[in-house]
Amino acid sequence: MGYLLLLLAPAGSVAALVFAACLAFGVLRQGEGNEQMRKIALAVRQGADAYLKRQYTGVAIFFGVMFVILMALAVCGYLTFFVPFAFLTGGFFSGLSGFVGMKIATAANSRTAEAARKSLNSGLRIAFSSGAVMGLTVVGLGLLHICLWFYLLDWFYAGDPDKIQKITSTVLTFGMGASSLALFARVGGGIFTKAADVGADLVGKIEAGIPEDDPRNPAVIADNVGDNVGDVAGMGADLFESYIGSIVSTASLAVAAGLGINGAAAPMIMAAAGILASVLGTFFVRTGEQAGQQVLLRALRRGVYISACIFAVVSFFLLSMVLGWDRIGIYFSVLSGLLAGILIGYFTEYFTSDFYRPTQRLSETAVTGPATVVIGGLSLGMLSTAVPVIIVSAAVLASYYFAGGAHNFNLGLYGIGISAVGMLSTLGITLATDAYGPVADNAGGIAEMAQLGPEVRKRTDALDALGNTTAATGKGFAIGSAALTALALIAAFRDRILVLDPSYQLNLSLMNPSVLTGLFIGGMLPFLFASLAMESVGRAAQKIVLEVRRQFKEIAGLMEGTAQPDYTRCVDICTRAAQKEMVAPALVAILAPIVTGILLGVHGVAGLLVGSTVTGFVLAIMMANSGGAWDNAKKYIESGNYGGKGSESHKAAVVGDTIGDPFKDTSGPSLNILIKLLSMVAIVFTAFIMSFSIIK
């Protein structure tokens, strides 16, 4: 039955890609607007293309070096020869998903602005459809990548009595390529976008006193480019990696749990059911002409919640057929992950949306200056960590015991893994609501730069405000799913050790000095990583600030609007800075588990993985929610509260927003990749570490 229903996986992946293509053609058929709108959109598109071309060129060198290293390990017998090639394909599909998402987003921005001239619903449909292209491309390519390798290995190991174990053990190593590409995309894109955003805000809003998307600001095009390379291409690669990581780690845990091929097939079948649910959910995202944020938010929620309900019903019947009624508890493990994802999104919205009291109170602190805004934002972010941690902890416990962990430890671990699959099952539509944000943001910028009418600006402002909320909830969802996926990967790391050496005596007690030392190192790593990323944004932003000041000073007539700024120069500065600055954080993520393993052995690595997961999860939530709240507190003031635009409270809120920018769009989101990449590297290099570690 597992083999038969497994056919749903490739069918689902193809269906996702076909539907994404249909949505993309539907978006591209829409008009781009007048000549000025097309000109602005072209500048954004060219800047984004130039950035990705340079980034992928640099990343290709890294992948070439890693391919040689992995091939050398395969020659020495530490890996199978499939792994180096799977590393390349994982990176390729991850990069491709981000590239496709960015291309449709940069094509949809002006079309969204033009559609908003007709009606609010028209603008919403264009922006959301472009986001759905991104979401469905990610899940379609992710599931397709897994299926291609699964069927190839199934053919290669045909007749081998240990076929399932060898397939799942090999498939487990595939995520390293996707993780590596995701890290470069997230960190590099985050540095680009926030350097441009901070530079544009500090000089444009505070010093020059001009609006956010004023065409006189030399950094405005770089800011719009950054929204796409960071929040679209980077987010796509990030969640592609989470998606395949949750599936392959759960499949690898199936063997130890005694579930065989049916257990290994179950996460792929669940993914196919999630694709169906996501596609159906997209048809329910519509709204009227009321421009309120809550009305728009309900329209998006309707699609997400309906998708979740469809998945919950379909997965019940599929799991009962695949695993049997005696394992029906695993279905409730899936539901625990699905529910946890929805709850994390809701509470992230509560702490970051200006519709609720936490962000409104943060806006009020701007009346007394920047210092109180900074203090309030940090406090809010720290407070907001409590609920997601409790939710994930409850999901872990529930999924463990629902799956039968009380009687079979390995079944409990499988339950934790498949709860991560449940959380990510409707990623197709969940990611659509997130990728929608940058498109709406760009559309608002184009509407302002092209001087469209006040009614159009009112509609694009409503879409943009909603985008801030969905971006924040999307980051919360990504971080929560990363935590569950990382836990499944840690369990898979343990199983990998025992597969390589069944007699190995694992001692993961906290009294083991190697484990304890690894915990401390792992707990420190997210802070080191976040510091490197924040520092990179700061250095790049300084260059943008100096360049924008130079242009305002040297280009005659720029402030009067009679001269054109040099947009290309700011885009080039951000591109060069991002490529240079992303190297150090990436090296930390890749080298840390290998060096720790050589010095402390696999026990030290296990401690490192646990420590980094705990502190990385909490720190990522704090940074993402602080940044989101600062951003929306600024927009709450701009809507006319506490003095409105140009007031002293507005300037104070802008300072908080500039601090929050690298929090929510660079360091915070990158941490969820860090905690998964550490586990992936540890799994790939397990045999090497066991052979060469100083402490056994």
C-alpha positions as CSV (number, residue, x, y, z in Angstrom):
1,M,0.0,0.0,0.0
2,G,2.9,2.4,0.8
3,Y,4.4,1.9,-2.7
4,L,1.0,2.3,-4.3
5,L,0.1,5.5,-2.5
6,L,3.6,6.8,-3.0
7,L,2.6,7.5,-6.6
8,L,0.7,10.5,-5.1
9,A,4.0,12.2,-4.3
10,P,5.3,12.7,-7.9
11,A,1.7,13.4,-9.1
12,G,1.3,16.0,-6.4
13,S,4.6,17.7,-7.3
14,V,3.7,17.9,-10.9
15,A,0.3,19.2,-10.1
16,A,1.8,22.0,-7.9
17,L,4.2,23.0,-10.7
18,V,1.5,23.0,-13.4
19,F,-0.9,25.1,-11.2
20,A,2.0,27.5,-10.4
21,A,2.6,27.9,-14.1
22,C,-1.1,28.6,-14.8
23,L,-1.1,31.3,-12.0
24,A,2.1,32.8,-13.4
25,F,0.7,33.1,-16.9
26,G,-2.4,34.6,-15.4
27,V,-0.4,37.3,-13.7
28,L,1.8,38.0,-16.7
29,R,-1.3,38.6,-18.9
30,Q,-2.3,41.6,-16.8
31,G,-1.2,45.1,-17.8
32,E,1.9,46.7,-16.3
33,G,0.5,50.3,-16.2
34,N,1.8,53.5,-17.7
35,E,5.3,54.1,-19.0
36,Q,6.6,55.5,-15.7
37,M,5.3,52.4,-13.9
38,R,7.0,50.1,-16.4
39,K,10.2,52.0,-16.1
40,I,10.4,51.7,-12.3
41,A,9.5,48.0,-12.4
42,L,12.2,47.4,-15.0
43,A,14.8,49.1,-12.8
44,V,13.8,46.8,-9.9
45,R,13.8,43.8,-12.1
46,Q,17.2,44.5,-13.5
47,G,18.7,45.2,-10.1
48,A,17.3,41.9,-8.7
49,D,18.5,39.9,-11.7
50,A,22.0,41.5,-11.4
51,Y,22.2,40.6,-7.7
52,L,21.1,37.0,-8.1
53,K,23.5,36.5,-11.0
54,R,26.4,37.7,-8.9
55,Q,25.3,35.7,-5.9
56,Y,24.8,32.4,-7.8
57,T,28.2,32.9,-9.4
58,G,29.8,33.1,-6.0
59,V,27.8,30.3,-4.6
60,A,28.7,28.1,-7.6
61,I,32.4,28.3,-6.5
62,F,31.5,27.2,-3.0
63,F,29.4,24.3,-4.3
64,G,32.3,23.2,-6.6
65,V,34.7,23.1,-3.7
66,M,32.2,21.2,-1.5
67,F,31.6,18.7,-4.3
68,V,35.3,17.9,-4.4
69,I,35.4,17.5,-0.6
70,L,32.4,15.3,-0.6
71,M,33.7,13.2,-3.5
72,A,37.0,12.7,-1.6
73,L,35.0,11.5,1.5
74,A,33.1,9.1,-0.8
75,V,36.3,7.8,-2.2
76,C,37.6,7.2,1.3
77,G,34.4,5.3,2.2
78,Y,32.8,7.9,4.5
79,L,29.9,8.5,2.2
80,T,28.2,6.9,-0.8
81,F,28.9,8.3,-4.2
82,F,25.3,9.5,-4.4
83,V,25.8,12.2,-1.8
84,P,28.1,14.7,-3.7
85,F,25.6,14.7,-6.6
86,A,22.6,15.0,-4.4
87,F,24.4,17.9,-2.7
88,L,24.5,19.7,-6.1
89,T,20.9,18.9,-7.0
90,G,19.6,20.0,-3.6
91,G,21.4,23.4,-4.0
92,F,20.1,23.7,-7.6
93,F,16.5,23.1,-6.8
94,S,16.6,25.3,-3.7
95,G,18.2,28.1,-5.8
96,L,15.7,27.5,-8.6
97,S,12.7,27.8,-6.3
98,G,14.0,31.2,-5.0
99,F,14.8,32.4,-8.6
100,V,11.3,31.5,-9.9
101,G,9.7,33.3,-6.9
102,M,11.8,36.4,-7.4
103,K,11.1,36.5,-11.2
104,I,7.3,36.4,-10.7
105,A,7.4,38.9,-7.8
106,T,9.4,41.5,-9.8
107,A,6.9,40.9,-12.7
108,A,3.9,41.3,-10.4
109,N,4.7,44.5,-8.6
110,S,3.7,47.0,-11.3
111,R,0.8,44.8,-12.3
112,T,-0.5,44.8,-8.7
113,A,-0.3,48.6,-8.7
114,E,-2.1,48.8,-12.0
115,A,-4.8,46.3,-10.8
116,A,-5.3,48.4,-7.7
117,R,-6.5,51.2,-10.0
118,K,-9.5,49.0,-10.8
119,S,-10.3,47.6,-7.3
120,L,-8.8,46.4,-4.0
121,N,-9.7,42.8,-4.8
122,S,-8.0,43.0,-8.2
123,G,-4.8,44.1,-6.5
124,L,-5.1,41.5,-3.8
125,R,-5.6,38.7,-6.3
126,I,-2.5,39.7,-8.4
127,A,-0.2,40.0,-5.4
128,F,-1.5,36.8,-3.8
129,S,-1.3,34.8,-7.1
130,S,2.3,35.8,-7.5
131,G,2.9,34.6,-3.9
132,A,1.1,31.4,-4.6
133,V,3.4,30.8,-7.6
134,M,6.3,31.0,-5.1
135,G,4.7,28.7,-2.5
136,L,3.6,26.0,-5.0
137,T,7.0,26.1,-6.8
138,V,8.8,25.5,-3.5
139,V,6.7,22.5,-2.5
140,G,6.5,21.2,-6.1
141,L,10.3,21.3,-6.7
142,G,11.0,20.0,-3.2
143,L,8.8,17.0,-3.4
144,L,9.9,16.3,-7.0
145,H,13.6,16.4,-5.9
146,I,12.9,13.8,-3.2
147,C,10.8,11.6,-5.5
148,L,13.5,11.6,-8.2
149,W,16.2,10.4,-5.8
150,F,13.9,8.0,-4.0
151,Y,12.9,6.1,-7.2
152,L,16.6,6.2,-8.4
153,L,17.8,4.6,-5.1
154,D,14.9,2.2,-5.1
155,W,16.0,0.9,-8.5
156,F,19.7,0.9,-7.5
157,Y,19.1,-1.1,-4.3
158,A,16.5,-3.5,-5.8
159,G,16.8,-6.9,-4.2
160,D,18.9,-5.7,-1.3
161,P,17.3,-6.9,2.0
162,D,18.4,-3.6,3.7
163,K,17.1,-1.5,0.8
164,I,14.8,0.7,2.9
165,Q,17.5,1.5,5.5
166,K,20.0,2.3,2.8
167,I,17.6,4.5,0.9
168,T,16.5,6.5,3.9
169,S,20.1,6.7,5.2
170,T,21.3,8.1,1.9
171,V,18.3,10.4,1.3
172,L,18.9,11.9,4.7
173,T,22.1,13.6,3.5
174,F,20.4,15.3,0.6
175,G,19.3,18.4,2.5
176,M,22.8,19.8,3.0
177,G,22.9,21.3,-0.5
178,A,19.6,22.9,0.0
179,S,20.6,24.2,3.5
180,S,23.8,25.7,2.2
181,L,22.1,27.5,-0.7
182,A,19.4,28.7,1.7
183,L,22.0,30.1,4.1
184,F,23.7,32.1,1.3
185,A,20.4,33.3,-0.1
186,R,19.0,34.3,3.3
187,V,22.1,36.0,4.7
188,G,23.2,37.7,1.4
189,G,19.6,38.8,0.6
190,G,19.1,40.0,4.1
191,I,22.3,42.1,4.1
192,F,21.3,43.6,0.8
193,T,17.8,44.5,1.6
194,K,18.4,45.9,5.1
195,A,21.5,47.9,4.1
196,A,19.3,49.6,1.5
197,D,16.3,50.0,3.8
198,V,18.3,51.4,6.7
199,G,20.3,53.8,4.5
200,A,17.1,55.0,2.7
201,D,15.3,55.6,6.0
202,L,18.1,57.3,8.0
203,V,18.9,59.8,5.3
204,G,15.6,60.1,3.5
205,K,13.1,60.1,6.3
206,I,15.1,61.6,9.2
207,E,17.6,63.9,7.6
208,A,15.9,64.9,4.3
209,G,12.3,64.6,5.6
210,I,10.9,63.0,2.5
211,P,8.5,60.0,2.2
212,E,9.7,56.4,2.3
213,D,9.2,55.7,-1.5
214,D,10.1,59.2,-2.7
215,P,11.7,58.9,-6.2
216,R,14.3,61.6,-5.1
217,N,15.9,59.1,-2.7
218,P,18.8,57.4,-4.4
219,A,18.4,54.2,-2.3
220,V,14.7,53.7,-3.1
221,I,15.2,51.3,-6.0
222,A,17.8,49.3,-4.0
223,D,15.2,49.1,-1.2
224,N,12.6,47.7,-3.6
225,V,15.2,45.3,-5.1
226,G,16.1,44.1,-1.6
227,D,12.5,43.2,-0.7
228,N,12.6,40.7,-3.6
229,V,16.1,39.2,-3.1
230,G,15.7,38.9,0.7
231,D,12.0,38.2,1.4
232,V,11.2,36.3,-1.8
233,A,14.3,34.5,-3.1
234,G,15.8,34.1,0.4
235,M,12.5,33.0,2.0
236,G,11.9,30.5,-0.9
237,A,15.2,28.8,-0.5
238,D,14.8,28.8,3.3
239,L,11.5,27.1,3.4
240,F,12.4,24.7,0.5
241,E,15.1,23.5,2.8
242,S,12.8,23.2,5.8
243,Y,10.2,21.3,3.6
244,I,12.6,18.6,2.3
245,G,14.4,18.5,5.7
246,S,11.2,17.5,7.6
247,I,10.3,14.9,5.0
248,V,13.7,13.1,4.7
249,S,14.4,13.2,8.4
250,T,11.0,11.6,9.1
251,A,11.5,9.0,6.4
252,S,14.9,8.1,7.9
253,L,13.3,7.6,11.4
254,A,10.8,5.2,10.0
255,V,13.2,2.3,9.9
256,A,14.2,2.4,13.6
257,A,10.5,2.8,14.4
258,G,9.8,-0.5,12.7
259,L,7.4,1.1,10.1
260,G,9.4,0.0,7.0
261,I,8.5,1.3,3.6
262,N,5.0,2.5,4.7
263,G,6.5,4.7,7.4
264,A,9.1,6.1,4.9
265,A,6.5,6.8,2.3
266,A,4.0,8.5,4.8
267,P,5.7,11.9,4.9
268,M,5.8,12.1,1.1
269,I,2.2,11.1,0.9
270,M,1.3,13.8,3.5
271,A,3.2,16.3,1.4
272,A,1.1,15.4,-1.6
273,A,-2.1,15.8,0.4
274,G,-0.9,19.2,1.6
275,I,-0.3,20.3,-2.0
276,L,-3.9,19.4,-2.9
277,A,-5.2,21.4,0.1
278,S,-3.0,24.4,-0.7
279,V,-4.2,24.5,-4.3
280,L,-7.9,24.4,-3.2
281,G,-7.3,27.0,-0.5
282,T,-6.1,29.6,-3.1
283,F,-9.6,29.9,-4.6
284,F,-11.0,31.2,-1.3
285,V,-8.8,34.3,-1.1
286,R,-11.0,37.2,-2.1
287,T,-12.1,40.5,-0.6
288,G,-14.5,43.4,-1.2
289,E,-13.6,47.1,-1.4
290,Q,-13.3,47.7,2.3
291,A,-9.7,48.7,2.8
292,G,-9.4,47.7,6.5
293,Q,-6.4,45.5,7.4
294,Q,-8.5,43.1,9.3
295,V,-10.8,42.6,6.3
296,L,-7.9,41.7,4.1
297,L,-6.3,39.6,6.8
298,R,-9.5,37.6,7.1
299,A,-9.4,37.0,3.3
300,L,-5.9,35.4,3.6
301,R,-6.7,33.5,6.7
302,R,-9.8,32.0,5.1
303,G,-7.5,30.4,2.4
304,V,-5.0,29.1,5.0
305,Y,-7.6,27.7,7.4
306,I,-9.6,26.0,4.6
307,S,-6.4,24.4,3.4
308,A,-5.6,23.2,6.9
309,C,-9.1,21.7,7.3
310,I,-8.9,19.9,3.9
311,F,-5.5,18.5,4.7
312,A,-6.7,17.3,8.2
313,V,-9.6,15.3,6.6
314,V,-7.6,13.9,3.6
315,S,-4.6,12.9,5.7
316,F,-6.8,10.9,8.1
317,F,-7.8,8.5,5.4
318,L,-4.4,8.4,3.8
319,L,-2.6,7.6,7.0
320,S,-5.1,5.0,8.0
321,M,-4.5,3.2,4.6
322,V,-0.7,3.6,4.7
323,L,0.0,2.8,8.4
324,G,-3.1,1.0,9.5
325,W,-5.7,1.6,12.2
326,D,-3.3,0.4,14.9
327,R,-1.0,3.4,14.2
328,I,-3.8,6.0,13.9
329,G,-2.2,7.9,16.8
330,I,0.4,9.1,14.3
331,Y,-2.4,11.0,12.6
332,F,-2.8,13.1,15.8
333,S,0.9,13.7,15.8
334,V,0.4,15.3,12.3
335,L,-2.5,17.3,13.6
336,S,-0.4,18.6,16.6
337,G,2.2,20.0,14.1
338,L,-0.5,21.5,11.9
339,L,-2.2,23.2,14.9
340,A,1.1,24.4,16.3
341,G,1.9,26.2,13.0
342,I,-1.5,27.9,12.9
343,L,-1.1,29.0,16.6
344,I,2.4,30.3,16.1
345,G,1.2,32.4,13.2
346,Y,-1.7,33.8,15.2
347,F,0.4,34.8,18.2
348,T,3.1,36.3,16.1
349,E,0.5,38.5,14.5
350,Y,-0.8,39.5,18.0
351,F,2.6,40.7,19.0
352,T,3.6,42.4,15.8
353,S,0.4,43.8,14.2
354,D,-0.6,47.4,15.1
355,F,-4.2,46.2,15.4
356,Y,-3.4,44.8,18.8
357,R,-2.3,46.5,22.0
358,P,1.4,45.3,22.2
359,T,2.4,47.3,19.1
360,Q,0.1,50.2,19.9
361,R,1.8,50.5,23.3
362,L,5.2,50.4,21.6
363,S,4.0,53.3,19.3
364,E,3.2,55.3,22.4
365,T,6.7,55.0,23.8
366,A,7.9,57.0,20.7
367,V,6.4,60.1,22.3
368,T,9.3,60.2,24.8
369,G,12.1,59.5,22.2
370,P,14.2,56.8,20.5
371,A,15.6,55.3,23.7
372,T,12.2,54.3,25.1
373,V,11.2,52.9,21.6
374,V,14.3,50.7,21.6
375,I,13.7,49.5,25.2
376,G,10.0,48.8,24.5
377,G,10.8,46.9,21.3
378,L,13.4,44.7,23.0
379,S,11.0,44.0,25.9
380,L,8.2,43.1,23.6
381,G,10.4,40.7,21.6
382,M,11.6,39.0,24.7
383,L,8.0,38.6,26.1
384,S,6.8,37.2,22.7
385,T,9.1,34.2,23.0
386,A,7.1,32.6,25.8
387,V,4.0,31.5,23.8
388,P,5.8,30.0,20.7
389,V,8.1,28.0,23.0
390,I,5.2,26.6,25.0
391,I,3.3,25.8,21.7
392,V,6.3,23.9,20.2
393,S,7.0,22.2,23.5
394,A,3.4,21.0,23.7
395,A,3.5,19.9,20.1
396,V,6.7,17.8,20.8
397,L,5.2,16.1,23.8
398,A,1.8,15.5,22.1
399,S,3.3,14.1,18.9
400,Y,5.7,11.9,20.8
401,Y,3.0,10.3,23.0
402,F,0.3,10.2,20.3
403,A,2.7,8.2,18.1
404,G,3.3,5.7,20.9
405,G,6.5,7.0,22.4
406,A,5.5,5.8,25.9
407,H,6.0,2.2,24.7
408,N,8.4,2.6,21.8
409,F,11.0,5.4,22.0
410,N,11.7,5.3,18.2
411,L,8.0,5.6,17.4
412,G,7.9,8.7,19.5
413,L,10.8,10.2,17.6
414,Y,9.0,9.4,14.3
415,G,5.9,11.2,15.7
416,I,8.0,14.3,16.3
417,G,9.3,14.2,12.8
418,I,5.9,13.7,11.2
419,S,4.5,16.6,13.2
420,A,7.0,18.8,11.5
421,V,5.7,17.5,8.2
422,G,2.2,18.4,9.4
423,M,3.2,21.9,10.2
424,L,4.7,22.4,6.7
425,S,2.0,20.4,4.9
426,T,0.2,23.5,3.7
427,L,3.4,25.4,2.9
428,G,2.1,26.1,-0.6
429,I,-0.5,28.6,0.6
430,T,1.3,29.6,3.8
431,L,4.3,30.8,1.9
432,A,2.0,32.5,-0.6
433,T,0.7,34.8,2.2
434,D,4.3,35.6,3.1
435,A,5.7,36.1,-0.5
436,Y,2.6,38.3,-1.1
437,G,4.1,41.0,1.2
438,P,7.2,42.1,-0.9
439,V,5.0,42.3,-4.0
440,A,2.5,44.6,-2.2
441,D,5.3,46.7,-0.7
442,N,6.8,47.2,-4.2
443,A,3.4,48.0,-5.6
444,G,3.0,50.7,-3.0
445,G,6.4,52.1,-3.9
446,I,5.6,52.1,-7.6
447,A,2.3,53.8,-7.0
448,E,4.0,56.6,-5.0
449,M,6.9,57.1,-7.4
450,A,4.6,57.1,-10.4
451,Q,2.3,59.6,-8.6
452,L,-0.9,57.6,-9.0
453,G,-4.1,58.9,-7.5
454,P,-5.0,59.0,-3.8
455,E,-7.5,56.2,-4.2
456,V,-4.9,53.9,-5.6
457,R,-2.4,54.8,-2.9
458,K,-5.1,54.1,-0.3
459,R,-5.6,50.6,-1.8
460,T,-1.8,49.9,-2.1
461,D,-1.2,51.2,1.4
462,A,-3.9,48.7,2.7
463,L,-2.2,45.9,0.8
464,D,1.2,46.9,2.1
465,A,0.1,47.1,5.7
466,L,-1.3,43.6,5.4
467,G,2.0,42.5,3.9
468,N,3.9,43.7,7.0
469,T,1.7,41.5,9.1
470,T,1.8,38.4,6.8
471,A,5.6,38.8,6.6
472,A,5.9,38.7,10.4
473,T,3.6,35.7,10.7
474,G,5.5,34.0,7.9
475,K,8.8,34.4,9.7
476,G,7.2,33.1,12.9
477,F,5.9,30.1,11.0
478,A,9.4,29.5,9.4
479,I,11.1,29.7,12.8
480,G,8.6,27.3,14.5
481,S,8.9,24.8,11.6
482,A,12.7,25.0,11.8
483,A,12.6,24.1,15.5
484,L,10.5,20.9,14.9
485,T,12.6,20.0,11.8
486,A,15.8,20.5,13.7
487,L,14.6,18.2,16.5
488,A,13.8,15.5,13.9
489,L,17.2,16.0,12.4
490,I,18.9,15.6,15.8
491,A,17.0,12.3,16.2
492,A,18.2,11.3,12.7
493,F,21.8,12.2,13.7
494,R,21.5,9.8,16.6
495,D,20.2,7.0,14.3
496,R,22.9,7.7,11.8
497,I,25.5,7.0,14.4
498,L,23.9,3.7,15.4
499,V,23.5,2.7,11.7
500,L,27.2,3.3,11.1
501,D,28.2,1.4,14.3
502,P,25.4,-0.5,16.1
503,S,27.7,-1.3,19.0
504,Y,28.6,2.4,19.7
505,Q,27.8,3.3,23.3
506,L,26.0,6.7,23.2
507,N,26.2,8.6,26.4
508,L,24.1,11.7,26.1
509,S,23.9,12.4,29.8
510,L,24.3,16.0,30.9
511,M,27.0,14.8,33.2
512,N,29.1,13.8,30.1
513,P,31.6,16.7,29.8
514,S,31.7,16.4,26.0
515,V,27.9,16.8,25.9
516,L,27.9,19.7,28.4
517,T,30.7,21.5,26.5
518,G,28.9,21.0,23.2
519,L,25.7,22.5,24.8
520,F,27.6,25.7,25.8
521,I,29.2,26.0,22.3
522,G,25.9,25.4,20.6
523,G,24.1,27.9,22.9
524,M,26.7,30.5,21.9
525,L,26.6,29.9,18.1
526,P,23.3,31.7,17.3
527,F,24.5,34.8,19.1
528,L,27.8,34.7,17.2
529,F,26.1,34.1,14.0
530,A,23.5,36.9,14.6
531,S,26.3,39.3,15.6
532,L,28.2,38.7,12.4
533,A,25.0,39.2,10.3
534,M,24.1,42.4,12.2
535,E,27.6,43.8,11.9
536,S,27.5,43.1,8.1
537,V,24.3,45.0,7.7
538,G,25.7,47.9,9.7
539,R,28.9,48.2,7.6
540,A,26.9,47.9,4.3
541,A,24.3,50.5,5.6
542,Q,27.1,53.0,6.4
543,K,28.2,52.9,2.8
544,I,24.6,53.5,1.6
545,V,24.2,56.4,4.0
546,L,27.3,58.1,2.8
547,E,26.4,57.5,-0.9
548,V,22.8,58.9,-0.4
549,R,24.2,61.9,1.4
550,R,26.8,62.5,-1.4
551,Q,24.1,62.4,-4.0
552,F,21.9,64.9,-2.2
553,K,24.8,67.2,-1.8
554,E,26.4,66.9,-5.2
555,I,23.5,66.4,-7.6
556,A,22.0,69.8,-8.3
557,G,18.2,69.9,-8.3
558,L,17.8,66.5,-6.7
559,M,15.8,67.7,-3.7
560,E,13.7,69.9,-6.0
561,G,12.8,67.0,-8.2
562,T,14.4,68.4,-11.3
563,A,17.3,66.0,-11.4
564,Q,17.4,62.2,-11.4
565,P,19.4,60.3,-8.6
566,D,21.9,57.5,-9.5
567,Y,19.9,54.5,-8.4
568,T,22.3,52.0,-10.0
569,R,25.2,53.1,-7.7
570,C,23.2,52.2,-4.6
571,V,22.2,48.8,-6.0
572,D,25.8,48.1,-6.9
573,I,27.1,49.0,-3.4
574,C,24.5,46.7,-1.7
575,T,25.3,43.9,-4.1
576,R,29.0,44.0,-3.5
577,A,28.6,44.3,0.2
578,A,26.2,41.4,0.5
579,Q,28.5,39.1,-1.5
580,K,31.5,40.0,0.7
581,E,29.8,40.0,4.1
582,M,27.9,36.7,3.8
583,V,31.0,34.6,3.8
584,A,31.9,34.7,7.5
585,P,28.5,33.7,8.8
586,A,28.3,30.8,6.3
587,L,31.7,29.5,7.3
588,V,30.7,29.5,11.0
589,A,27.6,27.4,10.2
590,I,29.5,24.8,8.1
591,L,32.7,24.4,10.1
592,A,31.3,24.5,13.7
593,P,29.9,20.9,13.8
594,I,33.0,19.5,12.0
595,V,35.5,21.2,14.3
596,T,33.4,20.4,17.4
597,G,33.2,16.8,16.3
598,I,36.9,16.4,15.9
599,L,37.6,17.9,19.3
600,L,34.7,16.5,21.3
601,G,33.4,13.6,19.3
602,V,29.8,12.8,18.4
603,H,28.7,13.4,22.0
604,G,30.0,17.0,21.7
605,V,28.2,17.4,18.4
606,A,24.9,16.2,19.9
607,G,25.3,18.8,22.7
608,L,26.0,21.5,20.1
609,L,22.9,20.6,18.0
610,V,20.6,20.7,21.1
611,G,22.1,23.9,22.4
612,S,22.0,25.8,19.1
613,T,18.4,24.6,18.5
614,V,17.2,25.9,21.9
615,T,18.9,29.3,21.9
616,G,18.6,29.7,18.1
617,F,14.8,29.2,18.2
618,V,14.3,31.6,21.1
619,L,16.6,34.3,19.7
620,A,15.1,34.1,16.3
621,I,11.6,34.6,17.6
622,M,12.8,37.6,19.8
623,M,14.6,39.3,16.9
624,A,11.8,38.7,14.3
625,N,9.0,39.9,16.6
626,S,10.9,42.9,17.9
627,G,11.7,44.0,14.3
628,G,8.1,43.4,13.2
629,A,6.7,45.4,16.1
630,W,9.1,48.3,15.5
631,D,8.1,48.4,11.8
632,N,4.4,48.4,12.5
633,A,4.7,50.8,15.4
634,K,6.3,53.2,12.9
635,K,3.4,52.6,10.4
636,Y,0.8,53.1,13.2
637,I,2.3,56.6,13.8
638,E,2.4,57.3,10.1
639,S,-1.3,56.6,9.9
640,G,-2.0,59.7,12.0
641,N,-1.4,58.6,15.6
642,Y,0.9,60.3,18.1
643,G,1.7,63.2,15.8
644,G,1.8,61.4,12.4
645,K,4.4,61.6,9.7
646,G,7.2,64.1,10.3
647,S,6.6,64.4,14.0
648,E,9.3,63.9,16.7
649,S,7.6,60.6,17.7
650,H,7.7,59.5,14.0
651,K,11.4,60.2,13.9
652,A,11.9,58.2,17.1
653,A,9.9,55.3,15.7
654,V,12.1,55.3,12.5
655,V,15.1,54.8,14.7
656,G,13.5,51.8,16.3
657,D,12.5,50.5,12.8
658,T,16.1,50.8,11.5
659,I,17.3,48.7,14.4
660,G,14.6,46.2,13.8
661,D,15.3,45.9,10.1
662,P,18.3,43.6,10.5
663,F,16.6,41.9,13.4
664,K,13.6,40.7,11.4
665,D,15.0,40.4,7.9
666,T,18.6,39.3,8.3
667,S,19.7,37.8,11.6
668,G,16.4,36.5,12.9
669,P,15.3,34.5,9.7
670,S,18.8,33.3,9.1
671,L,18.9,31.6,12.5
672,N,16.3,29.0,11.5
673,I,18.6,28.0,8.6
674,L,21.6,27.8,11.0
675,I,20.0,25.3,13.4
676,K,19.0,23.0,10.5
677,L,22.3,23.4,8.6
678,L,24.3,22.4,11.7
679,S,22.3,19.2,11.9
680,M,22.7,18.5,8.1
681,V,26.4,19.0,8.2
682,A,26.7,16.8,11.3
683,I,24.7,14.0,9.6
684,V,26.8,14.2,6.3
685,F,30.1,14.2,8.2
686,T,29.1,11.6,10.9
687,A,31.4,8.8,9.6
688,F,34.3,11.3,9.3
689,I,33.8,12.6,12.8
690,M,33.6,9.1,14.3
691,S,36.9,8.1,12.6
692,F,38.9,11.2,13.5
693,S,37.5,12.6,16.7
694,I,40.0,13.0,19.6
695,I,37.5,12.1,22.2
696,K,35.5,9.0,21.4
